[in-house]
Amino acid sequence: MPNWPPFCFIDNDRTVGIPSEFLAARLFRKNQASQQGPALEGWTLEPILPALGERASEFIAKAAKQPEPFFLYMPLTSPHTPLAVNESWKGRSGLSVYADFVMETDAIVGRVLEAIENSGEADDTLVLFTSDNGCAPYIGVAEMEAKGHFPSGPLRGYKSDVWEGGHRVPFIVRWPGVVEPGRICGQLVHQADLLATYAEIVGAKLPPDAGEDSTSFLSLLEGGENAVREIAISQSSRGLLAIRKGPWKLIFGPGSGGWGKGRDEHPAQLYHLGDDLAESENLYADEPDVVADLTALMEKQVRDGRSTPGLAQQNDVLVNWKQFLSADASKRK
């Protein structure tokens, strides 16, 4: 995380230079650095994003000359904090610093795509662009919404929330000759599914204790329309869990479980996402059979230690999915 110490680049297992002083206090304002710690002399945050684009482009150019396939994982600093926008991008969006940062990110991604094109390997390269969570509400959401731009679109909530705005993220794939350009797929996938998908692409077999929650969506990339997963589990920043089966989503407690505001009189939440993507009508009291079915399904996932077929596995930690439920809610099994 570039907004946490040590404030320097790390190449393999070594720092590039020795962070021997504290980061300048001015870099802790306006959603930039988050916690004080050791830094390189004169370290600033703005050059990080362009440096990642440059390093990725250099790697692609070298790797493409080798006979072996290459794999690049490029975790961007954006659209996360720190909101360290370079001067040439400030004000470009007309919305906010955050929106400027998203535009700069788009340009960096474009630079990496250009490097793939220049390498001569574009027609044989799978590119996947996604995000780790929904937009953070503290980066100026109210300012953008006042100008008519809604980062979560029709979804409820933002980063940290168990609602859809906290978990539905961009998921864009380019794979010439396999993925049809401009095609939109409405099927449910998780980022956890990347492991099984990549394994199927390269012909690898996952052992029973790996990828317990990963389902390949290669068939969807190839143009298929049949669902690859029906069940999905999500969690808020405070541990409020939800399970989805088909269009139904059951949240095991009230509220967002994160930074989002809003509660109702029910001890838990049930939404039909097919009819109510905004999660505005809580059907918990109206659909006891659905609640019971999803509750039993959640119990099974936790008991089995996995959500895919295979040998039961031991969970790494205690999964206390009932911690936000009242006694009345827990009786609806």
KEPA-397390 format. One record per residue (C-alpha): residue number from 1; residue in three letters; z, y, x. Coordinates in steps of 0.001 Angstrom, whole numbers, plus 500000, padded with zeros to 6 digits. Layout:
<atoms>
atom drentor->NUM mike->ala z->Z y->Y x->X
...
</atoms>
This chain:
<atoms>
atom drentor->1 mike->met z->500000 y->500000 x->500000
atom drentor->2 mike->pro z->498879 y->503234 x->501710
atom drentor->3 mike->asn z->501599 y->505277 x->499977
atom drentor->4 mike->trp z->504371 y->503151 x->501555
atom drentor->5 mike->pro z->505412 y->502862 x->505212
atom drentor->6 mike->pro z->504423 y->502181 x->507886
atom drentor->7 mike->phe z->501899 y->504996 x->507664
atom drentor->8 mike->cys z->499171 y->503685 x->509937
atom drentor->9 mike->phe z->496369 y->501149 x->509932
atom drentor->10 mike->ile z->497229 y->497511 x->510605
atom drentor->11 mike->asp z->494529 y->495423 x->512269
atom drentor->12 mike->asn z->495297 y->491721 x->511867
atom drentor->13 mike->asp z->499000 y->491532 x->512779
atom drentor->14 mike->arg z->499310 y->494721 x->514847
atom drentor->15 mike->thr z->499579 y->498402 x->514058
atom drentor->16 mike->val z->496773 y->500611 x->515325
atom drentor->17 mike->gly z->498917 y->502940 x->517390
atom drentor->18 mike->ile z->502690 y->503216 x->517246
atom drentor->19 mike->pro z->504185 y->504958 x->514169
atom drentor->20 mike->ser z->506916 y->506916 x->515931
atom drentor->21 mike->glu z->507745 y->509794 x->513578
atom drentor->22 mike->phe z->508457 y->510420 x->509909
atom drentor->23 mike->leu z->505640 y->511319 x->507554
atom drentor->24 mike->ala z->505275 y->515028 x->506790
atom drentor->25 mike->ala z->507318 y->516066 x->503736
atom drentor->26 mike->arg z->504329 y->517811 x->502127
atom drentor->27 mike->leu z->502647 y->514417 x->501659
atom drentor->28 mike->phe z->505252 y->513357 x->499088
atom drentor->29 mike->arg z->504046 y->515798 x->496453
atom drentor->30 mike->lys z->501595 y->515285 x->493601
atom drentor->31 mike->asn z->501495 y->511466 x->493553
atom drentor->32 mike->gln z->500715 y->510911 x->497203
atom drentor->33 mike->ala z->503196 y->509069 x->499462
atom drentor->34 mike->ser z->506047 y->507280 x->497657
atom drentor->35 mike->gln z->508726 y->506558 x->500258
atom drentor->36 mike->gln z->509614 y->508006 x->503635
atom drentor->37 mike->gly z->509130 y->505903 x->506743
atom drentor->38 mike->pro z->507549 y->505666 x->510192
atom drentor->39 mike->ala z->504126 y->507245 x->510620
atom drentor->40 mike->leu z->501585 y->507988 x->513311
atom drentor->41 mike->glu z->501644 y->511525 x->514601
atom drentor->42 mike->gly z->499470 y->513710 x->512375
atom drentor->43 mike->trp z->498858 y->510937 x->509832
atom drentor->44 mike->thr z->497251 y->512040 x->506554
atom drentor->45 mike->leu z->496194 y->510049 x->503510
atom drentor->46 mike->glu z->492740 y->511432 x->502703
atom drentor->47 mike->pro z->490828 y->509543 x->505444
atom drentor->48 mike->ile z->492057 y->506099 x->504319
atom drentor->49 mike->leu z->489566 y->505452 x->501514
atom drentor->50 mike->pro z->486469 y->506493 x->503528
atom drentor->51 mike->ala z->487743 y->504443 x->506482
atom drentor->52 mike->leu z->487910 y->501332 x->504308
atom drentor->53 mike->gly z->484328 y->501892 x->503188
atom drentor->54 mike->glu z->483185 y->502363 x->506775
atom drentor->55 mike->arg z->485029 y->499270 x->508042
atom drentor->56 mike->ala z->483660 y->497146 x->505190
atom drentor->57 mike->ser z->480117 y->498321 x->505890
atom drentor->58 mike->glu z->480486 y->497495 x->509584
atom drentor->59 mike->phe z->481784 y->494023 x->508754
atom drentor->60 mike->ile z->478869 y->493318 x->506400
atom drentor->61 mike->ala z->476306 y->494419 x->508973
atom drentor->62 mike->lys z->477773 y->492081 x->511622
atom drentor->63 mike->ala z->478521 y->489128 x->509331
atom drentor->64 mike->ala z->475030 y->489120 x->507833
atom drentor->65 mike->lys z->473605 y->488358 x->511279
atom drentor->66 mike->gln z->475598 y->485140 x->511522
atom drentor->67 mike->pro z->474384 y->481813 x->510066
atom drentor->68 mike->glu z->477605 y->481242 x->508099
atom drentor->69 mike->pro z->478241 y->482825 x->504679
atom drentor->70 mike->phe z->480698 y->485717 x->504712
atom drentor->71 mike->phe z->483577 y->486689 x->502424
atom drentor->72 mike->leu z->484963 y->490225 x->502149
atom drentor->73 mike->tyr z->488075 y->491184 x->500180
atom drentor->74 mike->met z->488273 y->494976 x->499988
atom drentor->75 mike->pro z->491488 y->496206 x->498308
atom drentor->76 mike->leu z->490852 y->499903 x->497728
atom drentor->77 mike->thr z->493557 y->502554 x->497724
atom drentor->78 mike->ser z->492159 y->503692 x->494406
atom drentor->79 mike->pro z->492272 y->504232 x->491554
atom drentor->80 mike->his z->495939 y->503881 x->492469
atom drentor->81 mike->thr z->498180 y->506455 x->494084
atom drentor->82 mike->pro z->498102 y->508124 x->496554
atom drentor->83 mike->leu z->495838 y->510665 x->494870
atom drentor->84 mike->ala z->494515 y->511812 x->498234
atom drentor->85 mike->val z->491124 y->513335 x->497393
atom drentor->86 mike->asn z->488868 y->514559 x->500168
atom drentor->87 mike->glu z->487797 y->518190 x->500005
atom drentor->88 mike->ser z->484176 y->517444 x->499119
atom drentor->89 mike->trp z->485317 y->515672 x->495928
atom drentor->90 mike->lys z->487969 y->518059 x->494667
atom drentor->91 mike->gly z->487092 y->519477 x->491254
atom drentor->92 mike->arg z->483927 y->517383 x->490931
atom drentor->93 mike->ser z->485036 y->515647 x->487723
atom drentor->94 mike->gly z->486107 y->518758 x->485845
atom drentor->95 mike->leu z->488998 y->516699 x->484458
atom drentor->96 mike->ser z->491772 y->516116 x->486996
atom drentor->97 mike->val z->492589 y->515095 x->490545
atom drentor->98 mike->tyr z->492742 y->511484 x->489392
atom drentor->99 mike->ala z->489247 y->511662 x->487920
atom drentor->100 mike->asp z->488015 y->513239 x->491163
atom drentor->101 mike->phe z->489508 y->510293 x->493016
atom drentor->102 mike->val z->487722 y->507815 x->490750
atom drentor->103 mike->met z->484429 y->509573 x->491487
atom drentor->104 mike->glu z->485096 y->509392 x->495212
atom drentor->105 mike->thr z->485885 y->505704 x->494819
atom drentor->106 mike->asp z->482569 y->505180 x->493063
atom drentor->107 mike->ala z->480798 y->506748 x->496032
atom drentor->108 mike->ile z->482623 y->504503 x->498496
atom drentor->109 mike->val z->481713 y->501402 x->496490
atom drentor->110 mike->gly z->478128 y->502642 x->496465
atom drentor->111 mike->arg z->478233 y->502884 x->500235
atom drentor->112 mike->val z->479358 y->499242 x->500506
atom drentor->113 mike->leu z->476598 y->498131 x->498122
atom drentor->114 mike->glu z->474123 y->500040 x->500274
atom drentor->115 mike->ala z->475408 y->498166 x->503347
atom drentor->116 mike->ile z->474748 y->494881 x->501537
atom drentor->117 mike->glu z->471223 y->496014 x->500701
atom drentor->118 mike->asn z->470587 y->497095 x->504298
atom drentor->119 mike->ser z->471873 y->493745 x->505589
atom drentor->120 mike->gly z->469048 y->491914 x->503836
atom drentor->121 mike->glu z->471505 y->489640 x->502021
atom drentor->122 mike->ala z->471728 y->491436 x->498669
atom drentor->123 mike->asp z->469764 y->488760 x->496801
atom drentor->124 mike->asp z->472173 y->486076 x->497982
atom drentor->125 mike->thr z->475480 y->487945 x->497612
atom drentor->126 mike->leu z->477982 y->487873 x->494752
atom drentor->127 mike->val z->479757 y->491230 x->494298
atom drentor->128 mike->leu z->482740 y->491549 x->491966
atom drentor->129 mike->phe z->484494 y->494849 x->491206
atom drentor->130 mike->thr z->487742 y->494964 x->489245
atom drentor->131 mike->ser z->491171 y->496608 x->489108
atom drentor->132 mike->asp z->494731 y->495311 x->489270
atom drentor->133 mike->asn z->496054 y->497018 x->486119
atom drentor->134 mike->gly z->495437 y->499795 x->483638
atom drentor->135 mike->cys z->495570 y->503487 x->484492
atom drentor->136 mike->ala z->499010 y->504833 x->485474
atom drentor->137 mike->pro z->500242 y->507321 x->482854
atom drentor->138 mike->tyr z->501908 y->509609 x->485415
atom drentor->139 mike->ile z->498687 y->510653 x->487154
atom drentor->140 mike->gly z->497735 y->513258 x->484550
atom drentor->141 mike->val z->496788 y->511185 x->481508
atom drentor->142 mike->ala z->497922 y->513881 x->479069
atom drentor->143 mike->glu z->495741 y->516441 x->480857
atom drentor->144 mike->met z->492682 y->514191 x->480663
atom drentor->145 mike->glu z->493279 y->513246 x->477037
atom drentor->146 mike->ala z->493566 y->516946 x->476130
atom drentor->147 mike->lys z->490050 y->517317 x->477537
atom drentor->148 mike->gly z->488755 y->514383 x->475488
atom drentor->149 mike->his z->488864 y->511671 x->478155
atom drentor->150 mike->phe z->490992 y->508607 x->477354
atom drentor->151 mike->pro z->491446 y->506298 x->480379
atom drentor->152 mike->ser z->492519 y->503360 x->478176
atom drentor->153 mike->gly z->489804 y->504006 x->475595
atom drentor->154 mike->pro z->490814 y->502384 x->472273
atom drentor->155 mike->leu z->493557 y->500288 x->473895
atom drentor->156 mike->arg z->497281 y->500880 x->473506
atom drentor->157 mike->gly z->499359 y->501629 x->476574
atom drentor->158 mike->tyr z->498797 y->502041 x->480289
atom drentor->159 mike->lys z->499880 y->500497 x->483577
atom drentor->160 mike->ser z->503207 y->498589 x->483380
atom drentor->161 mike->asp z->502893 y->497957 x->479619
atom drentor->162 mike->val z->502438 y->494524 x->478046
atom drentor->163 mike->trp z->499975 y->496093 x->475597
atom drentor->164 mike->glu z->496237 y->495737 x->476220
atom drentor->165 mike->gly z->495940 y->499091 x->478014
atom drentor->166 mike->gly z->498107 y->497675 x->480761
atom drentor->167 mike->his z->495973 y->494603 x->481427
atom drentor->168 mike->arg z->492365 y->494998 x->480296
atom drentor->169 mike->val z->490516 y->496339 x->483313
atom drentor->170 mike->pro z->486950 y->496839 x->484522
atom drentor->171 mike->phe z->485338 y->493551 x->485571
atom drentor->172 mike->ile z->481829 y->494092 x->486890
atom drentor->173 mike->val z->479739 y->491402 x->488584
atom drentor->174 mike->arg z->476433 y->491626 x->490438
atom drentor->175 mike->trp z->474787 y->488380 x->491542
atom drentor->176 mike->pro z->470972 y->488565 x->491711
atom drentor->177 mike->gly z->469244 y->485519 x->490288
atom drentor->178 mike->val z->472402 y->484299 x->488562
atom drentor->179 mike->val z->473965 y->487143 x->486566
atom drentor->180 mike->glu z->471524 y->488861 x->484237
atom drentor->181 mike->pro z->471546 y->492646 x->484894
atom drentor->182 mike->gly z->473075 y->494679 x->482069
atom drentor->183 mike->arg z->474514 y->491639 x->480295
atom drentor->184 mike->ile z->477917 y->492009 x->478604
atom drentor->185 mike->cys z->480139 y->488972 x->478176
atom drentor->186 mike->gly z->482885 y->489088 x->475551
atom drentor->187 mike->gln z->484735 y->485953 x->476624
atom drentor->188 mike->leu z->488303 y->486014 x->477922
atom drentor->189 mike->val z->488891 y->485582 x->481662
atom drentor->190 mike->his z->491819 y->486272 x->483992
atom drentor->191 mike->gln z->491719 y->487419 x->487584
atom drentor->192 mike->ala z->493627 y->484201 x->488287
atom drentor->193 mike->asp z->490362 y->482475 x->487377
atom drentor->194 mike->leu z->488678 y->483761 x->490523
atom drentor->195 mike->leu z->490154 y->480932 x->492611
atom drentor->196 mike->ala z->488704 y->478132 x->490486
atom drentor->197 mike->thr z->485420 y->480009 x->490083
atom drentor->198 mike->tyr z->484909 y->480469 x->493808
atom drentor->199 mike->ala z->485895 y->476847 x->494402
atom drentor->200 mike->glu z->483229 y->475636 x->491969
atom drentor->201 mike->ile z->480607 y->477916 x->493510
atom drentor->202 mike->val z->481134 y->476451 x->496992
atom drentor->203 mike->gly z->481723 y->472906 x->495756
atom drentor->204 mike->ala z->485396 y->472709 x->496731
atom drentor->205 mike->lys z->487982 y->470694 x->494797
atom drentor->206 mike->leu z->491386 y->472295 x->494223
atom drentor->207 mike->pro z->494453 y->470081 x->494780
atom drentor->208 mike->pro z->496827 y->469515 x->491810
atom drentor->209 mike->asp z->499327 y->472093 x->493078
atom drentor->210 mike->ala z->496817 y->474912 x->493586
atom drentor->211 mike->gly z->495283 y->477154 x->490956
atom drentor->212 mike->glu z->497513 y->475842 x->488185
atom drentor->213 mike->asp z->496527 y->478812 x->486023
atom drentor->214 mike->ser z->492946 y->479178 x->487228
atom drentor->215 mike->thr z->489874 y->478223 x->485174
atom drentor->216 mike->ser z->486339 y->478576 x->486487
atom drentor->217 mike->phe z->484089 y->481007 x->484635
atom drentor->218 mike->leu z->480952 y->480143 x->486617
atom drentor->219 mike->ser z->479274 y->479033 x->483388
atom drentor->220 mike->leu z->479736 y->482560 x->481995
atom drentor->221 mike->leu z->478209 y->484106 x->485119
atom drentor->222 mike->glu z->475235 y->481812 x->484660
atom drentor->223 mike->gly z->474686 y->483091 x->481122
atom drentor->224 mike->gly z->476789 y->480722 x->479057
atom drentor->225 mike->glu z->478546 y->481912 x->475917
atom drentor->226 mike->asn z->481158 y->479200 x->475385
atom drentor->227 mike->ala z->484779 y->480166 x->476039
atom drentor->228 mike->val z->486267 y->478876 x->479300
atom drentor->229 mike->arg z->489858 y->479705 x->478358
atom drentor->230 mike->glu z->491563 y->480250 x->475014
atom drentor->231 mike->ile z->495069 y->481001 x->476252
atom drentor->232 mike->ala z->496232 y->483900 x->478405
atom drentor->233 mike->ile z->499712 y->485039 x->479430
atom drentor->234 mike->ser z->500522 y->488604 x->480469
atom drentor->235 mike->gln z->503689 y->490362 x->481584
atom drentor->236 mike->ser z->504973 y->493933 x->481665
atom drentor->237 mike->ser z->506629 y->495545 x->484663
atom drentor->238 mike->arg z->510095 y->494756 x->483268
atom drentor->239 mike->gly z->509249 y->491127 x->482546
atom drentor->240 mike->leu z->508318 y->491267 x->478851
atom drentor->241 mike->leu z->505916 y->488356 x->478335
atom drentor->242 mike->ala z->503059 y->487888 x->475892
atom drentor->243 mike->ile z->500776 y->484976 x->475100
atom drentor->244 mike->arg z->497324 y->485114 x->473604
atom drentor->245 mike->lys z->495431 y->482327 x->471859
atom drentor->246 mike->gly z->492033 y->483244 x->470518
atom drentor->247 mike->pro z->492388 y->486596 x->468737
atom drentor->248 mike->trp z->496160 y->486285 x->468283
atom drentor->249 mike->lys z->498638 y->487855 x->470704
atom drentor->250 mike->leu z->502401 y->487375 x->470491
atom drentor->251 mike->ile z->504721 y->489645 x->472506
atom drentor->252 mike->phe z->508207 y->488180 x->472914
atom drentor->253 mike->gly z->510134 y->491384 x->472270
atom drentor->254 mike->pro z->509814 y->494951 x->470986
atom drentor->255 mike->gly z->508227 y->497910 x->472761
atom drentor->256 mike->ser z->505937 y->498042 x->475782
atom drentor->257 mike->gly z->508218 y->496420 x->478339
atom drentor->258 mike->gly z->507094 y->499163 x->480714
atom drentor->259 mike->trp z->506728 y->502934 x->480683
atom drentor->260 mike->gly z->504986 y->503171 x->477315
atom drentor->261 mike->lys z->506779 y->504561 x->474274
atom drentor->262 mike->gly z->506884 y->503120 x->470793
atom drentor->263 mike->arg z->508927 y->500468 x->468993
atom drentor->264 mike->asp z->509217 y->499192 x->465428
atom drentor->265 mike->glu z->511810 y->497367 x->463367
atom drentor->266 mike->his z->510630 y->493869 x->464274
atom drentor->267 mike->pro z->512252 y->491890 x->467117
atom drentor->268 mike->ala z->508846 y->490816 x->468463
atom drentor->269 mike->gln z->505175 y->491742 x->468043
atom drentor->270 mike->leu z->502147 y->489854 x->466738
atom drentor->271 mike->tyr z->498661 y->491349 x->466741
atom drentor->272 mike->his z->495218 y->490108 x->465729
atom drentor->273 mike->leu z->493090 y->491610 x->468482
atom drentor->274 mike->gly z->489872 y->490750 x->466691
atom drentor->275 mike->asp z->490769 y->493123 x->463858
atom drentor->276 mike->asp z->493221 y->495412 x->465636
atom drentor->277 mike->leu z->492346 y->495978 x->469290
atom drentor->278 mike->ala z->494643 y->499020 x->469363
atom drentor->279 mike->glu z->497667 y->496827 x->468514
atom drentor->280 mike->ser z->498678 y->499198 x->465740
atom drentor->281 mike->glu z->499677 y->496728 x->462982
atom drentor->282 mike->asn z->502513 y->494349 x->463847
atom drentor->283 mike->leu z->502014 y->491166 x->461798
atom drentor->284 mike->tyr z->505117 y->489391 x->463104
atom drentor->285 mike->ala z->506860 y->489238 x->459721
atom drentor->286 mike->asp z->503668 y->488288 x->457859
atom drentor->287 mike->glu z->502458 y->485306 x->459911
atom drentor->288 mike->pro z->505399 y->482972 x->460634
atom drentor->289 mike->asp z->503129 y->479974 x->461206
atom drentor->290 mike->val z->501144 y->481814 x->463885
atom drentor->291 mike->val z->504394 y->482974 x->465513
atom drentor->292 mike->ala z->505700 y->479399 x->465552
atom drentor->293 mike->asp z->502452 y->478050 x->467014
atom drentor->294 mike->leu z->502324 y->480619 x->469808
atom drentor->295 mike->thr z->506037 y->480235 x->470553
atom drentor->296 mike->ala z->505637 y->476479 x->470942
atom drentor->297 mike->leu z->502591 y->477052 x->473115
atom drentor->298 mike->met z->504544 y->479383 x->475389
atom drentor->299 mike->glu z->507310 y->476811 x->475724
atom drentor->300 mike->lys z->504748 y->474221 x->476774
atom drentor->301 mike->gln z->503197 y->476472 x->479434
atom drentor->302 mike->val z->506597 y->477121 x->480966
atom drentor->303 mike->arg z->507682 y->473487 x->480724
atom drentor->304 mike->asp z->504473 y->472223 x->482330
atom drentor->305 mike->gly z->504473 y->474851 x->485048
atom drentor->306 mike->arg z->500764 y->475412 x->484441
atom drentor->307 mike->ser z->498256 y->476476 x->481787
atom drentor->308 mike->thr z->495424 y->474179 x->482852
atom drentor->309 mike->pro z->495092 y->470389 x->482475
atom drentor->310 mike->gly z->496766 y->468398 x->485239
atom drentor->311 mike->leu z->500057 y->467171 x->486600
atom drentor->312 mike->ala z->503106 y->469200 x->485578
atom drentor->313 mike->gln z->504305 y->471550 x->488300
atom drentor->314 mike->gln z->507631 y->473120 x->489180
atom drentor->315 mike->asn z->507767 y->476853 x->488479
atom drentor->316 mike->asp z->508458 y->478986 x->491539
atom drentor->317 mike->val z->511113 y->481005 x->489695
atom drentor->318 mike->leu z->513093 y->480802 x->486459
atom drentor->319 mike->val z->510797 y->481955 x->483630
atom drentor->320 mike->asn z->513087 y->483678 x->481136
atom drentor->321 mike->trp z->510502 y->484473 x->478500
atom drentor->322 mike->lys z->513134 y->484836 x->475735
atom drentor->323 mike->gln z->515161 y->487573 x->477422
atom drentor->324 mike->phe z->513917 y->490361 x->475124
atom drentor->325 mike->leu z->514125 y->488368 x->471887
atom drentor->326 mike->ser z->516918 y->488789 x->469365
atom drentor->327 mike->ala z->518609 y->485787 x->467769
atom drentor->328 mike->asp z->516507 y->486222 x->464613
atom drentor->329 mike->ala z->513269 y->486131 x->466572
atom drentor->330 mike->ser z->514198 y->483045 x->468560
atom drentor->331 mike->lys z->514676 y->481099 x->465312
atom drentor->332 mike->arg z->510992 y->481444 x->464458
atom drentor->333 mike->lys z->509926 y->478326 x->466341
</atoms>
